[in-house]
Amino acid sequence: MERCVFCMIADGEVESKKIWEDEELVVFHDLNPQAPFHVLIVPKKHISSLDDVEDEDVYLLGKLLTTAKKISERYHLKEGYRIVVNTGSAAGQVIAHLHFHLLAGRHMSWPPG
């Protein structure tokens, strides 16, 4: 099994500012925030990117999104938030471990990027 920095954060080997953790996910503040509220929602299971998701991961993908909703409620992100999933280096994926960015606290322009 691959070991990356997100695997080490999930296992508690690398320190992070965690705001949520359960058996399958960990949520922590991004080290390079792009909004006043910017966290990463990361599955503990190592999946390199969205391209590597299998049929068996459907529940986990749903849980990533429902956790985003729960985080938005807990942190009162009433004005809205954005979920970003970068897949591949050309899209800006730096860590080869599937993760969702949850950004809020500022107006988001369109198109992104």
N, CA, C and O atoms as a printed pandas DataFrame, in Angstrom:
     atom_number atom_name residue_name chain_id  residue_number  x_coord  y_coord  z_coord
0              1         N          MET        A               1    0.838   -1.183    0.000
1              2        CA          MET        A               1    0.000    0.000    0.000
2              3         C          MET        A               1    0.885    1.250    0.000
3              4         O          MET        A               1    1.907    1.295    0.684
4              5         N          GLU        A               2    0.485    2.252   -0.767
5              6        CA          GLU        A               2    1.228    3.494   -0.827
6              7         C          GLU        A               2    1.085    4.273    0.482
7              8         O          GLU        A               2    0.044    4.231    1.138
8              9         N          ARG        A               3    2.149    4.980    0.841
9             10        CA          ARG        A               3    2.121    5.843    2.026
10            11         C          ARG        A               3    2.470    7.255    1.571
11            12         O          ARG        A               3    3.546    7.498    1.025
12            13         N          CYS        A               4    1.554    8.172    1.802
13            14        CA          CYS        A               4    1.783    9.565    1.441
14            15         C          CYS        A               4    1.534   10.414    2.677
15            16         O          CYS        A               4    1.164    9.890    3.728
16            17         N          VAL        A               5    1.734   11.709    2.559
17            18        CA          VAL        A               5    1.563   12.592    3.708
18            19         C          VAL        A               5    0.122   12.549    4.229
19            20         O          VAL        A               5   -0.088   12.654    5.437
20            21         N          PHE        A               6   -0.880   12.397    3.345
21            22        CA          PHE        A               6   -2.260   12.328    3.825
22            23         C          PHE        A               6   -2.518   11.023    4.568
23            24         O          PHE        A               6   -3.291   11.006    5.526
24            25         N          CYS        A               7   -1.889    9.935    4.148
25            26        CA          CYS        A               7   -1.993    8.681    4.904
26            27         C          CYS        A               7   -1.387    8.857    6.298
27            28         O          CYS        A               7   -1.931    8.372    7.290
28            29         N          MET        A               8   -0.261    9.555    6.355
29            30        CA          MET        A               8    0.415    9.779    7.641
30            31         C          MET        A               8   -0.401   10.706    8.541
31            32         O          MET        A               8   -0.427   10.515    9.756
32            33         N          ILE        A               9   -1.063   11.702    7.966
33            34        CA          ILE        A               9   -1.952   12.569    8.755
34            35         C          ILE        A               9   -3.110   11.745    9.292
35            36         O          ILE        A               9   -3.457   11.847   10.469
36            37         N          ALA        A              10   -3.706   10.933    8.436
37            38        CA          ALA        A              10   -4.837   10.092    8.850
38            39         C          ALA        A              10   -4.445    9.138    9.971
39            40         O          ALA        A              10   -5.258    8.850   10.850
40            41         N          ASP        A              11   -3.203    8.642    9.951
41            42        CA          ASP        A              11   -2.719    7.721   10.984
42            43         C          ASP        A              11   -2.171    8.431   12.217
43            44         O          ASP        A              11   -1.755    7.779   13.174
44            45         N          GLY        A              12   -2.167    9.767   12.199
45            46        CA          GLY        A              12   -1.669   10.525   13.339
46            47         C          GLY        A              12   -0.158   10.628   13.401
47            48         O          GLY        A              12    0.385   11.054   14.421
48            49         N          GLU        A              13    0.534   10.250   12.341
49            50        CA          GLU        A              13    1.993   10.306   12.316
50            51         C          GLU        A              13    2.504   11.703   11.978
51            52         O          GLU        A              13    3.633   12.051   12.325
52            53         N          VAL        A              14    1.683   12.501   11.307
53            54        CA          VAL        A              14    2.023   13.875   10.953
54            55         C          VAL        A              14    0.949   14.772   11.542
55            56         O          VAL        A              14   -0.245   14.503   11.408
56            57         N          GLU        A              15    1.381   15.828   12.187
57            58        CA          GLU        A              15    0.449   16.743   12.854
58            59         C          GLU        A              15   -0.328   17.577   11.832
59            60         O          GLU        A              15    0.194   17.964   10.787
60            61         N          SER        A              16   -1.582   17.835   12.169
61            62        CA          SER        A              16   -2.426   18.713   11.353
62            63         C          SER        A              16   -3.458   19.351   12.270
63            64         O          SER        A              16   -3.635   18.942   13.417
64            65         N          LYS        A              17   -4.133   20.362   11.739
65            66        CA          LYS        A              17   -5.211   21.000   12.490
66            67         C          LYS        A              17   -6.528   20.317   12.097
67            68         O          LYS        A              17   -7.297   20.835   11.287
68            69         N          LYS        A              18   -6.763   19.149   12.689
69            70        CA          LYS        A              18   -7.962   18.372   12.384
70            71         C          LYS        A              18   -9.200   19.034   12.971
71            72         O          LYS        A              18   -9.174   19.560   14.084
72            73         N          ILE        A              19  -10.286   18.999   12.200
73            74        CA          ILE        A              19  -11.562   19.497   12.715
74            75         C          ILE        A              19  -12.622   18.401   12.712
75            76         O          ILE        A              19  -13.718   18.602   13.235
76            77         N          TRP        A              20  -12.311   17.249   12.131
77            78        CA          TRP        A              20  -13.286   16.154   12.024
78            79         C          TRP        A              20  -12.512   14.873   11.784
79            80         O          TRP        A              20  -11.529   14.859   11.044
80            81         N          GLU        A              21  -12.955   13.811   12.406
81            82        CA          GLU        A              21  -12.369   12.503   12.126
82            83         C          GLU        A              21  -13.373   11.438   12.502
83            84         O          GLU        A              21  -14.042   11.523   13.531
84            85         N          ASP        A              22  -13.466   10.433   11.648
85            86        CA          ASP        A              22  -14.240    9.243   11.966
86            87         C          ASP        A              22  -13.471    8.039   11.427
87            88         O          ASP        A              22  -12.287    8.158   11.109
88            89         N          GLU        A              23  -14.109    6.911   11.323
89            90        CA          GLU        A              23  -13.425    5.682   10.908
90            91         C          GLU        A              23  -12.900    5.757    9.474
91            92         O          GLU        A              23  -11.916    5.096    9.142
92            93         N          GLU        A              24  -13.545    6.553    8.625
93            94        CA          GLU        A              24  -13.222    6.541    7.199
94            95         C          GLU        A              24  -12.608    7.828    6.659
95            96         O          GLU        A              24  -11.977    7.820    5.602
96            97         N          LEU        A              25  -12.792    8.941    7.383
97            98        CA          LEU        A              25  -12.360   10.243    6.874
98            99         C          LEU        A              25  -11.633   11.052    7.934
99           100         O          LEU        A              25  -11.785   10.838    9.136
100          101         N          VAL        A              26  -10.840   11.987    7.438
101          102        CA          VAL        A              26  -10.246   13.000    8.299
102          103         C          VAL        A              26  -10.389   14.336    7.566
103          104         O          VAL        A              26  -10.254   14.405    6.344
104          105         N          VAL        A              27  -10.666   15.398    8.336
105          106        CA          VAL        A              27  -10.804   16.736    7.769
106          107         C          VAL        A              27   -9.864   17.653    8.549
107          108         O          VAL        A              27   -9.870   17.678    9.779
108          109         N          PHE        A              28   -9.059   18.404    7.802
109          110        CA          PHE        A              28   -8.091   19.294    8.450
110          111         C          PHE        A              28   -7.880   20.543    7.615
111          112         O          PHE        A              28   -8.167   20.561    6.418
112          113         N          HIS        A              29   -7.371   21.593    8.263
113          114        CA          HIS        A              29   -7.112   22.865    7.592
114          115         C          HIS        A              29   -5.989   22.716    6.573
115          116         O          HIS        A              29   -4.980   22.058    6.828
116          117         N          ASP        A              30   -6.182   23.336    5.421
117          118        CA          ASP        A              30   -5.167   23.356    4.373
118          119         C          ASP        A              30   -4.001   24.230    4.832
119          120         O          ASP        A              30   -4.212   25.286    5.430
120          121         N          LEU        A              31   -2.776   23.794    4.554
121          122        CA          LEU        A              31   -1.599   24.571    4.942
122          123         C          LEU        A              31   -1.401   25.813    4.080
123          124         O          LEU        A              31   -0.689   26.734    4.479
124          125         N          ASN        A              32   -2.021   25.847    2.909
125          126        CA          ASN        A              32   -1.921   26.990    2.007
126          127         C          ASN        A              32   -3.338   27.434    1.635
127          128         O          ASN        A              32   -3.765   27.249    0.495
128          129         N          PRO        A              33   -4.069   28.017    2.590
129          130        CA          PRO        A              33   -5.489   28.317    2.361
130          131         C          PRO        A              33   -5.717   29.312    1.236
131          132         O          PRO        A              33   -4.984   30.290    1.096
132          133         N          GLN        A              34   -6.736   29.050    0.443
133          134        CA          GLN        A              34   -7.132   29.908   -0.665
134          135         C          GLN        A              34   -8.425   30.663   -0.363
135          136         O          GLN        A              34   -8.963   31.354   -1.227
136          137         N          ALA        A              35   -8.911   30.530    0.850
137          138        CA          ALA        A              35  -10.122   31.216    1.309
138          139         C          ALA        A              35  -10.031   31.306    2.829
139          140         O          ALA        A              35   -9.257   30.571    3.444
140          141         N          PRO        A              36  -10.814   32.201    3.447
141          142        CA          PRO        A              36  -10.789   32.292    4.908
142          143         C          PRO        A              36  -11.086   30.959    5.605
143          144         O          PRO        A              36  -10.540   30.679    6.672
144          145         N          PHE        A              37  -11.947   30.145    5.002
145          146        CA          PHE        A              37  -12.191   28.795    5.509
146          147         C          PHE        A              37  -11.793   27.844    4.394
147          148         O          PHE        A              37  -12.415   27.845    3.332
148          149         N          HIS        A              38  -10.764   27.031    4.618
149          150        CA          HIS        A              38  -10.279   26.097    3.603
150          151         C          HIS        A              38   -9.787   24.842    4.303
151          152         O          HIS        A              38   -8.741   24.841    4.953
152          153         N          VAL        A              39  -10.561   23.771    4.156
153          154        CA          VAL        A              39  -10.190   22.489    4.739
154          155         C          VAL        A              39  -10.123   21.427    3.654
155          156         O          VAL        A              39  -10.681   21.587    2.568
156          157         N          LEU        A              40   -9.434   20.348    3.965
157          158        CA          LEU        A              40   -9.347   19.191    3.083
158          159         C          LEU        A              40  -10.116   18.046    3.710
159          160         O          LEU        A              40   -9.957   17.748    4.894
160          161         N          ILE        A              41  -10.948   17.410    2.908
161          162        CA          ILE        A              41  -11.704   16.235    3.340
162          163         C          ILE        A              41  -11.039   15.044    2.665
163          164         O          ILE        A              41  -11.041   14.931    1.439
164          165         N          VAL        A              42  -10.470   14.157    3.476
165          166        CA          VAL        A              42   -9.575   13.120    2.971
166          167         C          VAL        A              42  -10.031   11.741    3.453
167          168         O          VAL        A              42  -10.221   11.536    4.651
168          169         N          PRO        A              43  -10.208   10.798    2.526
169          170        CA          PRO        A              43  -10.495    9.434    2.972
170          171         C          PRO        A              43   -9.236    8.812    3.581
171          172         O          PRO        A              43   -8.126    9.078    3.121
172          173         N          LYS        A              44   -9.407    7.999    4.599
173          174        CA          LYS        A              44   -8.265    7.303    5.193
174          175         C          LYS        A              44   -7.741    6.218    4.257
175          176         O          LYS        A              44   -6.557    5.881    4.286
176          177         N          LYS        A              45   -8.622    5.680    3.437
177          178        CA          LYS        A              45   -8.202    4.705    2.430
178          179         C          LYS        A              45   -7.396    5.439    1.367
179          180         O          LYS        A              45   -7.834    6.468    0.854
180          181         N          HIS        A              46   -6.226    4.918    1.037
181          182        CA          HIS        A              46   -5.427    5.567    0.003
182          183         C          HIS        A              46   -6.014    5.273   -1.374
183          184         O          HIS        A              46   -6.059    4.129   -1.826
184          185         N          ILE        A              47   -6.460    6.344   -2.022
185          186        CA          ILE        A              47   -6.883    6.315   -3.418
186          187         C          ILE        A              47   -6.113    7.463   -4.058
187          188         O          ILE        A              47   -6.234    8.603   -3.612
188          189         N          SER        A              48   -5.336    7.190   -5.080
189          190        CA          SER        A              48   -4.435    8.215   -5.624
190          191         C          SER        A              48   -5.155    9.420   -6.200
191          192         O          SER        A              48   -4.710   10.553   -6.015
192          193         N          SER        A              49   -6.264    9.193   -6.898
193          194        CA          SER        A              49   -7.015   10.301   -7.488
194          195         C          SER        A              49   -8.414    9.821   -7.846
195          196         O          SER        A              49   -8.738    8.644   -7.688
196          197         N          LEU        A              50   -9.222   10.728   -8.321
197          198        CA          LEU        A              50  -10.566   10.369   -8.755
198          199         C          LEU        A              50  -10.515    9.324   -9.870
199          200         O          LEU        A              50  -11.429    8.509  -10.001
200          201         N          ASP        A              51   -9.464    9.348  -10.661
201          202        CA          ASP        A              51   -9.298    8.360  -11.728
202          203         C          ASP        A              51   -9.096    6.945  -11.197
203          204         O          ASP        A              51   -9.265    5.979  -11.941
204          205         N          ASP        A              52   -8.742    6.810   -9.939
205          206        CA          ASP        A              52   -8.472    5.502   -9.355
206          207         C          ASP        A              52   -9.610    4.971   -8.488
207          208         O          ASP        A              52   -9.465    3.939   -7.833
208          209         N          VAL        A              53  -10.728    5.667   -8.484
209          210        CA          VAL        A              53  -11.893    5.227   -7.715
210          211         C          VAL        A              53  -12.463    3.964   -8.355
211          212         O          VAL        A              53  -12.546    3.859   -9.579
212          213         N          GLU        A              54  -12.849    3.022   -7.526
213          214        CA          GLU        A              54  -13.456    1.770   -7.980
214          215         C          GLU        A              54  -14.935    1.762   -7.594
215          216         O          GLU        A              54  -15.372    2.591   -6.796
216          217         N          ASP        A              55  -15.700    0.835   -8.155
217          218        CA          ASP        A              55  -17.116    0.712   -7.808
218          219         C          ASP        A              55  -17.317    0.529   -6.304
219          220         O          ASP        A              55  -18.309    1.001   -5.748
220          221         N          GLU        A              56  -16.392   -0.145   -5.654
221          222        CA          GLU        A              56  -16.505   -0.379   -4.208
222          223         C          GLU        A              56  -16.371    0.912   -3.398
223          224         O          GLU        A              56  -16.668    0.916   -2.204
224          225         N          ASP        A              57  -15.929    2.008   -4.024
225          226        CA          ASP        A              57  -15.718    3.279   -3.339
226          227         C          ASP        A              57  -16.909    4.228   -3.418
227          228         O          ASP        A              57  -16.822    5.364   -2.951
228          229         N          VAL        A              58  -18.012    3.782   -3.997
229          230        CA          VAL        A              58  -19.181    4.656   -4.173
230          231         C          VAL        A              58  -19.660    5.199   -2.828
231          232         O          VAL        A              58  -19.928    6.396   -2.717
232          233         N          TYR        A              59  -19.773    4.363   -1.820
233          234        CA          TYR        A              59  -20.204    4.823   -0.497
234          235         C          TYR        A              59  -19.244    5.880    0.043
235          236         O          TYR        A              59  -19.676    6.899    0.583
236          237         N          LEU        A              60  -17.953    5.639   -0.101
237          238        CA          LEU        A              60  -16.951    6.569    0.412
238          239         C          LEU        A              60  -17.056    7.930   -0.278
239          240         O          LEU        A              60  -16.928    8.963    0.379
240          241         N          LEU        A              61  -17.286    7.943   -1.582
241          242        CA          LEU        A              61  -17.451    9.207   -2.301
242          243         C          LEU        A              61  -18.662    9.975   -1.784
243          244         O          LEU        A              61  -18.601   11.189   -1.593
244          245         N          GLY        A              62  -19.752    9.265   -1.561
245          246        CA          GLY        A              62  -20.932    9.907   -0.998
246          247         C          GLY        A              62  -20.656   10.466    0.385
247          248         O          GLY        A              62  -21.132   11.547    0.733
248          249         N          LYS        A              63  -19.889    9.731    1.168
249          250        CA          LYS        A              63  -19.577   10.183    2.524
250          251         C          LYS        A              63  -18.697   11.433    2.498
251          252         O          LYS        A              63  -18.835   12.300    3.361
252          253         N          LEU        A              64  -17.802   11.535    1.528
253          254        CA          LEU        A              64  -16.996   12.750    1.396
254          255         C          LEU        A              64  -17.908   13.965    1.218
255          256         O          LEU        A              64  -17.688   15.005    1.839
256          257         N          LEU        A              65  -18.927   13.834    0.374
257          258        CA          LEU        A              65  -19.835   14.960    0.120
258          259         C          LEU        A              65  -20.767   15.233    1.293
259          260         O          LEU        A              65  -21.002   16.395    1.625
260          261         N          THR        A              66  -21.301   14.201    1.926
261          262        CA          THR        A              66  -22.194   14.444    3.065
262          263         C          THR        A              66  -21.412   15.014    4.251
263          264         O          THR        A              66  -21.966   15.758    5.060
264          265         N          THR        A              67  -20.147   14.672    4.353
265          266        CA          THR        A              67  -19.314   15.261    5.399
266          267         C          THR        A              67  -19.094   16.746    5.113
267          268         O          THR        A              67  -19.065   17.552    6.043
268          269         N          ALA        A              68  -18.942   17.117    3.857
269          270        CA          ALA        A              68  -18.829   18.536    3.509
270          271         C          ALA        A              68  -20.063   19.290    3.990
271          272         O          ALA        A              68  -19.947   20.385    4.541
272          273         N          LYS        A              69  -21.232   18.717    3.786
273          274        CA          LYS        A              69  -22.475   19.337    4.253
274          275         C          LYS        A              69  -22.462   19.489    5.778
275          276         O          LYS        A              69  -22.833   20.540    6.301
276          277         N          LYS        A              70  -22.039   18.448    6.484
277          278        CA          LYS        A              70  -21.987   18.504    7.948
278          279         C          LYS        A              70  -20.992   19.563    8.431
279          280         O          LYS        A              70  -21.258   20.272    9.402
280          281         N          ILE        A              71  -19.854   19.665    7.755
281          282        CA          ILE        A              71  -18.864   20.684    8.114
282          283         C          ILE        A              71  -19.465   22.071    7.885
283          284         O          ILE        A              71  -19.290   22.969    8.709
284          285         N          SER        A              72  -20.175   22.246    6.764
285          286        CA          SER        A              72  -20.777   23.562    6.476
286          287         C          SER        A              72  -21.793   23.943    7.543
287          288         O          SER        A              72  -21.901   25.115    7.907
288          289         N          GLU        A              73  -22.534   22.972    8.045
289          290        CA          GLU        A              73  -23.498   23.243    9.120
290          291         C          GLU        A              73  -22.777   23.560   10.422
291          292         O          GLU        A              73  -23.132   24.516   11.111
292          293         N          ARG        A              74  -21.776   22.774   10.760
293          294        CA          ARG        A              74  -21.043   22.963   12.019
294          295         C          ARG        A              74  -20.354   24.323   12.076
295          296         O          ARG        A              74  -20.305   24.953   13.133
296          297         N          TYR        A              75  -19.822   24.777   10.940
297          298        CA          TYR        A              75  -19.067   26.024   10.901
298          299         C          TYR        A              75  -19.876   27.185   10.315
299          300         O          TYR        A              75  -19.322   28.235    9.990
300          301         N          HIS        A              76  -21.174   26.987   10.186
301          302        CA          HIS        A              76  -22.122   28.046    9.794
302          303         C          HIS        A              76  -21.712   28.729    8.490
303          304         O          HIS        A              76  -21.630   29.955    8.418
304          305         N          LEU        A              77  -21.460   27.933    7.480
305          306        CA          LEU        A              77  -21.074   28.468    6.176
306          307         C          LEU        A              77  -22.334   28.783    5.369
307          308         O          LEU        A              77  -22.546   28.252    4.278
308          309         N          LYS        A              78  -23.151   29.650    5.930
309          310        CA          LYS        A              78  -24.484   29.944    5.397
310          311         C          LYS        A              78  -24.459   30.673    4.052
311          312         O          LYS        A              78  -25.411   30.572    3.278
312          313         N          GLU        A              79  -23.388   31.399    3.771
313          314        CA          GLU        A              79  -23.312   32.157    2.518
314          315         C          GLU        A              79  -22.941   31.270    1.334
315          316         O          GLU        A              79  -23.027   31.699    0.184
316          317         N          GLY        A              80  -22.534   30.048    1.611
317          318        CA          GLY        A              80  -22.167   29.112    0.552
318          319         C          GLY        A              80  -20.733   28.645    0.668
319          320         O          GLY        A              80  -19.928   29.201    1.415
320          321         N          TYR        A              81  -20.442   27.623   -0.082
321          322        CA          TYR        A              81  -19.095   27.055   -0.095
322          323         C          TYR        A              81  -18.856   26.380   -1.427
323          324         O          TYR        A              81  -19.790   26.128   -2.189
324          325         N          ARG        A              82  -17.615   26.094   -1.697
325          326        CA          ARG        A              82  -17.229   25.426   -2.938
326          327         C          ARG        A              82  -16.458   24.159   -2.589
327          328         O          ARG        A              82  -15.643   24.141   -1.667
328          329         N          ILE        A              83  -16.736   23.092   -3.352
329          330        CA          ILE        A              83  -15.993   21.841   -3.259
330          331         C          ILE        A              83  -15.147   21.725   -4.527
331          332         O          ILE        A              83  -15.660   21.877   -5.635
332          333         N          VAL        A              84  -13.866   21.457   -4.364
333          334        CA          VAL        A              84  -12.958   21.307   -5.498
334          335         C          VAL        A              84  -12.249   19.965   -5.374
335          336         O          VAL        A              84  -11.761   19.601   -4.304
336          337         N          VAL        A              85  -12.201   19.238   -6.483
337          338        CA          VAL        A              85  -11.453   17.976   -6.556
338          339         C          VAL        A              85  -10.508   18.085   -7.745
339          340         O          VAL        A              85  -10.946   18.053   -8.895
340          341         N          ASN        A              86   -9.231   18.213   -7.474
341          342        CA          ASN        A              86   -8.230   18.263   -8.540
342          343         C          ASN        A              86   -7.801   16.841   -8.869
343          344         O          ASN        A              86   -7.514   16.047   -7.973
344          345         N          THR        A              87   -7.758   16.525  -10.160
345          346        CA          THR        A              87   -7.376   15.183  -10.596
346          347         C          THR        A              87   -6.252   15.298  -11.616
347          348         O          THR        A              87   -6.468   15.722  -12.751
348          349         N          GLY        A              88   -5.067   14.919  -11.203
349          350        CA          GLY        A              88   -3.897   14.994  -12.068
350          351         C          GLY        A              88   -3.142   16.297  -11.896
351          352         O          GLY        A              88   -3.705   17.302  -11.463
352          353         N          SER        A              89   -1.861   16.274  -12.239
353          354        CA          SER        A              89   -1.005   17.442  -12.022
354          355         C          SER        A              89   -1.434   18.643  -12.860
355          356         O          SER        A              89   -1.309   19.778  -12.400
356          357         N          ALA        A              90   -1.932   18.428  -14.067
357          358        CA          ALA        A              90   -2.363   19.554  -14.907
358          359         C          ALA        A              90   -3.561   20.281  -14.299
359          360         O          ALA        A              90   -3.789   21.454  -14.595
360          361         N          ALA        A              91   -4.324   19.593  -13.454
361          362        CA          ALA        A              91   -5.473   20.206  -12.780
362          363         C          ALA        A              91   -5.090   20.796  -11.432
363          364         O          ALA        A              91   -5.925   21.410  -10.767
364          365         N          GLY        A              92   -3.837   20.618  -11.020
365          366        CA          GLY        A              92   -3.387   21.189   -9.762
366          367         C          GLY        A              92   -3.278   20.205   -8.609
367          368         O          GLY        A              92   -3.043   20.617   -7.473
368          369         N          GLN        A              93   -3.445   18.904   -8.876
369          370        CA          GLN        A              93   -3.308   17.925   -7.801
370          371         C          GLN        A              93   -1.833   17.793   -7.444
371          372         O          GLN        A              93   -1.017   17.412   -8.282
372          373         N          VAL        A              94   -1.496   18.109   -6.198
373          374        CA          VAL        A              94   -0.112   18.079   -5.734
374          375         C          VAL        A              94    0.171   16.790   -4.972
375          376         O          VAL        A              94    1.226   16.183   -5.152
376          377         N          ILE        A              95   -0.755   16.373   -4.128
377          378        CA          ILE        A              95   -0.608   15.146   -3.335
378          379         C          ILE        A              95   -1.408   14.044   -4.033
379          380         O          ILE        A              95   -2.590   14.225   -4.322
380          381         N          ALA        A              96   -0.777   12.922   -4.299
381          382        CA          ALA        A              96   -1.444   11.808   -4.979
382          383         C          ALA        A              96   -2.267   10.989   -3.984
383          384         O          ALA        A              96   -1.983    9.820   -3.722
384          385         N          HIS        A              97   -3.287   11.639   -3.443
385          386        CA          HIS        A              97   -4.245   10.999   -2.535
386          387         C          HIS        A              97   -5.536   11.787   -2.726
387          388         O          HIS        A              97   -5.556   13.002   -2.533
388          389         N          LEU        A              98   -6.599   11.111   -3.100
389          390        CA          LEU        A              98   -7.883   11.771   -3.331
390          391         C          LEU        A              98   -8.244   12.652   -2.137
391          392         O          LEU        A              98   -8.157   12.220   -0.988
392          393         N          HIS        A              99   -8.648   13.883   -2.419
393          394        CA          HIS        A              99   -9.092   14.793   -1.360
394          395         C          HIS        A              99   -9.987   15.854   -1.962
395          396         O          HIS        A              99   -9.824   16.250   -3.116
396          397         N          PHE        A             100  -10.925   16.304   -1.167
397          398        CA          PHE        A             100  -11.844   17.364   -1.554
398          399         C          PHE        A             100  -11.465   18.621   -0.784
399          400         O          PHE        A             100  -11.289   18.584    0.434
400          401         N          HIS        A             101  -11.341   19.727   -1.495
401          402        CA          HIS        A             101  -11.146   21.029   -0.862
402          403         C          HIS        A             101  -12.530   21.608   -0.578
403          404         O          HIS        A             101  -13.395   21.603   -1.454
404          405         N          LEU        A             102  -12.740   22.098    0.621
405          406        CA          LEU        A             102  -13.967   22.824    0.971
406          407         C          LEU        A             102  -13.533   24.244    1.286
407          408         O          LEU        A             102  -12.811   24.489    2.253
408          409         N          LEU        A             103  -13.988   25.186    0.449
409          410        CA          LEU        A             103  -13.602   26.590    0.588
410          411         C          LEU        A             103  -14.825   27.441    0.849
411          412         O          LEU        A             103  -15.885   27.215    0.266
412          413         N          ALA        A             104  -14.676   28.432    1.734
413          414        CA          ALA        A             104  -15.784   29.336    2.056
414          415         C          ALA        A             104  -15.229   30.602    2.685
415          416         O          ALA        A             104  -14.039   30.700    2.984
416          417         N          GLY        A             105  -16.116   31.568    2.880
417          418        CA          GLY        A             105  -15.731   32.786    3.571
418          419         C          GLY        A             105  -15.369   33.936    2.658
419          420         O          GLY        A             105  -14.996   35.006    3.137
420          421         N          ARG        A             106  -15.470   33.742    1.350
421          422        CA          ARG        A             106  -15.243   34.823    0.392
422          423         C          ARG        A             106  -16.086   34.535   -0.843
423          424         O          ARG        A             106  -16.569   33.418   -1.032
424          425         N          HIS        A             107  -16.255   35.540   -1.668
425          426        CA          HIS        A             107  -16.984   35.335   -2.915
426          427         C          HIS        A             107  -16.109   34.529   -3.870
427          428         O          HIS        A             107  -14.933   34.838   -4.062
428          429         N          MET        A             108  -16.692   33.500   -4.459
429          430        CA          MET        A             108  -15.980   32.656   -5.422
430          431         C          MET        A             108  -16.349   33.106   -6.831
431          432         O          MET        A             108  -17.529   33.203   -7.167
432          433         N          SER        A             109  -15.355   33.376   -7.641
433          434        CA          SER        A             109  -15.629   33.815   -9.013
434          435         C          SER        A             109  -15.769   32.608   -9.945
435          436         O          SER        A             109  -15.424   31.481   -9.592
436          437         N          TRP        A             110  -16.280   32.881  -11.132
437          438        CA          TRP        A             110  -16.433   31.847  -12.135
438          439         C          TRP        A             110  -15.976   32.400  -13.468
439          440         O          TRP        A             110  -16.337   33.537  -13.771
440          441         N          PRO        A             111  -15.241   31.724  -14.261
441          442        CA          PRO        A             111  -14.772   30.349  -14.044
442          443         C          PRO        A             111  -13.584   30.306  -13.079
443          444         O          PRO        A             111  -12.822   31.267  -12.972
444          445         N          PRO        A             112  -13.438   29.178  -12.379
445          446        CA          PRO        A             112  -12.313   29.039  -11.459
446          447         C          PRO        A             112  -11.024   28.801  -12.238
447          448         O          PRO        A             112  -11.055   28.475  -13.425
448          449         N          GLY        A             113   -9.907   28.965  -11.568
449          450        CA          GLY        A             113   -8.621   28.600  -12.151
450          451         C          GLY        A             113   -7.969   29.580  -12.983
451          452         O          GLY        A             113   -6.882   29.325  -13.501
